[in-house]
Amino acid sequence: MSRQLRHLFRVNVKKHTVLLAFLCLPLSVMAQESSHVSQRGDSLLTLVQSDTLEAQVVALQENVVAGLTFHALRTRSAHHREATENTIRYITSQFRRSSRLQISEQVFGGIRNVVATLPPRSNSASKRIFIICAHYDTQAIRDPNWNPLASTAPGANNNGTGVAAMLEIAFLLSRYEYDHELRFVALGGEELGFLGSRQYVRNASAIKINGDTDTGLSREKIVAVFNLDMFGFNWKSDLVEIVTNNDSSWISRALIIANTWYDIGLKIRRSQDEFVDISSHKPFWDGGYNAVTLTESSTPWRDSQSYDANPFYHTAADTVDKVNFRLVRKVTQLVLVTVDSLLTDMFHPMRQVPQVTLELPSTTKESKLEITGTFQSDFPIDIIVHPSQTAAVINRETQTYTAHVPLTPGENVLNAVARYPLGAVSVIKSTILTQAFAWRDVVVFPNPARSDGLTEFRVEGNADITEMRIDIYDSDGNLIKRIEGVADRLNQRLWRTWWNQQTSYGLAVSPGIYMCHISVVSKGVTYTYLEKLAILR
């Protein structure tokens, strides 16, 4: 038995142990009503296990064909009929872990989509449909001489991670009843120009209505699509990128809010661009449906902020040992609780709009004021304080929040906005900053500066200044120069000084970063300001 197959066997033992534990949970626990939904999200998070996701990815990577002799195909190329059929069997078997999912296929031109539908509760009249989808096909076109019929394309990350997350979310959410229909779609032919999603959208946009007189066509009411596509290769940060367009921005907002509300700990980058066509969301956009893609990077072939280029993308080296399953688990958790909350709360006719209060003193001397307030909400929200756009820290247990907000002298009008995916509520209050002195302007120019030039320090306050001093420290914290400033001849509130990039001993400083400790005295009180200065050769 190969090393990979032995690993597959061990991981599958772990997986089925976890699944057995899930299946032994009382159904009454899983059938709780929406009155306990605010607590349900927290319990759902604990059910997502890295070992289970890894087992799914290994199974997809190996694509083992059962028979008289077991053999691993290690590809899911859409051109490889045996690999595709075996993948379909595996995905179907995973959907069948839940008896409540209704499974069907879409077959067209050799491409196959597998659809598992969780129908709405029997007394619901809603026609809304939510979709979680992921493509299962693979390719290794960045490898020289890759042959889709003879070469391997294991696709552990692209897109074993997305399919694994979708299968686990289907297994967990199918235990609940919702007022709206939820579909899980394993898409084929994504690597051939999004063929699976194009066909799916084409079918959804032209549904025949059976009736005695009505023979027209009607679009399916698809409300939101969550497309999961390759989010496991990042060992630098727990980053996930959400690709959205303007109409779908409420879905990305729901994900961002859930990440904070449940303290999942993902770093989220939102790319809002109508023309990004790197995944299966694009046919849904073209069909007029709201959709987002969650991915490790919309440009995985190059470095970006908090992400190093993925050298295994579209190669035969895209294997399970390259996948960060801590990141895969977090993304799975994020989609799981976001979809659960949207299905339960956002379109419920009895949903209560969140309430928010803001407590402010009438006056303050603190230029950075800690503000507090309360909120009431049974579903995820976040709170942003304007005009500084400060994100408040929320305490769900006490239903309170705090934020540290910068103020300017005089009246400050603060607006605390409680956002939820489909709207926002706010409260506005004002406070007066009675500080005797405030920095109107601080200039260090040029910055960066050349080692043979002059650097000007200029400060301006809202009150007369009687003294100005600059203390310059090197990167080790050593004081290397102290400079006194002079007042402007016509304006006592404006002071200046210059530095020739030399130490107190007349030696030229080395290139590097220096800390400038700027202090002024106004009405007998000293005020300080820190600024970094970069010096080049």
C-alpha positions, 0 to 999 in steps of 0.5 A, a space after each residue: 500500500 502506498 504512503 498516500 493510501 496509508 495516510 488516506 486510510 488513517 485519516 478516513 478512520 478519524 473522519 468516520 469516528 467523528 461522523 459517528 459521533 455526530 450521528 449519535 447526537 439526539 435529533 431533538 438537539 438538531 431540530 431546535 427552533 429559531 428562538 435558539 438560533 443566536 446560540 446555535 451558531 456557536 455550537 455549529 462552529 465546534 462541529 467543524 473539524 480539521 481532521 474531517 475536512 482533511 479526510 475529504 480532501 485526501 479522498 478527492 485527491 486520491 480518487 480511489 476506484 473500488 473494485 477487484 483492485 483498488 487504484 488511485 486515479 489522482 485526477 478529476 479532469 473533466 476530460 477523464 471519464 472514469 475519474 469524473 464518474 468516480 468523483 461523482 459517486 464519491 460526492 453523491 455518497 457524501 450527500 447521502 449521509 443526510 436522508 433529508 437531502 434530495 439528490 439530482 444530476 445535470 448532465 450536458 455535453 459530458 459535463 455533470 453537476 451534482 445537486 443536493 437540495 434541502 427543501 424548505 419546511 412544509 408550511 413555508 410559502 417562500 420561493 427563495 433559494 440559497 446556493 453553496 457551490 464548488 467545482 470538483 474538476 481539476 487540471 495541471 496545465 502549468 506542468 510541461 506536457 500535462 496530458 488530461 487523460 494520462 497525467 495526474 491533477 490531484 487538485 487538493 487545494 484547487 478545489 478539494 478544499 472548496 468541495 470538502 467545505 461544501 460537503 461538510 456544510 451540507 451535512 451539518 445544515 441538513 439537520 435543520 429546517 428553514 423557510 427557504 430552499 438550500 442547494 449544494 451544487 458540485 459543479 463540473 467543467 469549471 476549468 473549461 470555462 465555467 461550463 458547469 455554472 453556465 449550464 446551471 444558470 441557463 437552467 435556472 433562468 428558464 423554468 417551464 411553469 406547468 399549468 392549464 393555461 400558463 406556459 410561460 417561463 419564470 426565473 428561479 428566485 436565487 437570492 444568494 450564491 456562495 462559491 467556494 474555490 481554493 482557499 487552503 494555500 496560505 501559511 502566511 496569514 489566515 486570509 480569505 478574499 471575497 470576490 463580489 460585485 456591487 449587487 452582491 455586496 450585502 453577501 460579503 457584508 454578511 460574511 464580514 459581520 459573522 467573522 467578527 460576531 463569532 470571533 472566527 479570526 479570519 483576515 478578510 480582503 474584499 474585492 468588489 469588481 464587476 469584471 473579475 471572472 476567475 471563478 464560477 460566480 461570474 455566470 451567476 453575475 451574468 445571469 443577474 444573480 447575487 454571488 460571491 466567491 471565497 478564495 485564498 487570492 483572486 490572483 494566486 499566481 502572484 504575491 499580494 498583501 498577506 499572501 505569497 504566490 501559490 507555486 502549486 496552482 494548476 500543477 500535479 504538486 497540488 497535494 494535501 500536504 500543501 494545505 493549511 487545514 486551520 485556514 480551511 476550517 475557519 473558512 468553512 466555519 464562516 460560511 456555515 454560520 453566515 448561511 445559517 443566520 441568513 436562512 433563519 433571520 434575514 428574511 423572517 417576517 417577524 425579524 426584529 431590527 437591532 437597537 443601539 444606544 450611545 453614551 457620551 459625556 457632554 464635554 471631555 478633555 480626552 482627544 481619544 475618547 473611550 465611548 460605550 453603548 448597548 445593543 439588542 440583536 439576536 443575529 450577527 451585527 457589527 458597530 462602526 462609529 463615524 466619522 472616524 469609521 472606528 470598529 467597536 468591540 462587541 460583548 455579545 454576553 452583556 450586549 454592550 460595545 466600546 470604541 476608542 474614537 479620536 476627537 477634534 477641538 470643539 463639537 464632535 458629532 458621533 454616529 454609532 451605526 449597527 450594521 446587518 447584511 440587509 440594512 443598518 440602524 444608528 444613533 447620533 450624539 455629540 460631545 465637546 472637546 475642551 482641550 486647551 491645545 490641539 495639533 492643527 498641523 505637524 509637518 516633517 519634510 521631506 520624508 524620506 530625506 536624503 542624508 546630505 539634505 535638510 529636514 524641516 519640522 513645522 508645527 501649528 497649534 490652536 493656541 500660542 506656543 511658547 517653546 518647541 523642541 525636537 528629540 531625535 532617536 535612532 532605532 536602538 532608542 539612543 538620543 542622537 540630536 536635540 533641536 530647539 525651534 523658533 516661532 514664526 515672526 507673525 504667528 506665535 502658533 506656528 513654529 519651525 526648525 531644521 535638521 542637517 542629518 547630523 548627530 550632536 557630535 557633527 557626524 552624519 547619521 546612517 541611513 535608516 528609520 529615526 523617531 522624532 519626538 516633537 514637544 511644544 509648550 502652550 500655557 505652561 503645559 507640554 504636549 508631545 507628538 511622535 513621527 517617523 523619519 526615513 533617511 536614505 543615502 
